[in-house]
């Protein structure tokens, strides 16, 4: 799978996190969703103040990542053509100047004495109305291509809490391998659960790209 336009995939545009009230509101909406919070972190669930998401999660995205992008659904280009909206058509075709933010994806920055290992880890959050529609899978495919083909990384990992069964199935289907299991590491909803670490190497990713091209005859 190739991406001739670096910051786009089949249905999504990937743009930077901006210092705007709109982006801060969106980031807060992601972090304050109880289901998303429980599936992505073992921290105690509690109400999230906007100052915490801005000073914590948003700051981390902007300062501690190799890549941080907001997933954007572009405007409906078909509707724009019907209505004669030239600006919407331009945005849909070439930029993320408008559209609907639906999620956030990032790659952790490995610096200092660890940079030469050329490794990173993925974080991904999808807003509630857009889950289970394949956007998470599409974004991970795109970020793997960015990591291995453009950034020259060697290894990408992603973690999942064992009770997040949908994430576990998705990562395995995308070709990640279970590399570690911290047994009963986290207490959630009255039970102990495992912490799972998945990984993918560059050569494994390239083998999957070759297999996909063979299947599709490309």
Secondary structure, DSSP 8 states (H G I E B T S, - for coil): ---SSTTB-SSEEEE---SSHHHHHHHHHHHT-HHHHHHH--S------HHHIIIIIIHHHHHSEEEEEEEEE---HHHHHHHT-HHHHHHHHH--SSSEEEEEEEEE---GGGGGG-EEEEEEEE-GGGTTSSHHHHHHHHHHHIIIIIS--SEEEEEEETT-HHHHHHHHHTT-EEEEEEEEEEEETTEEEEEEEEEEEHHHHHHHHHHHHHHHT-
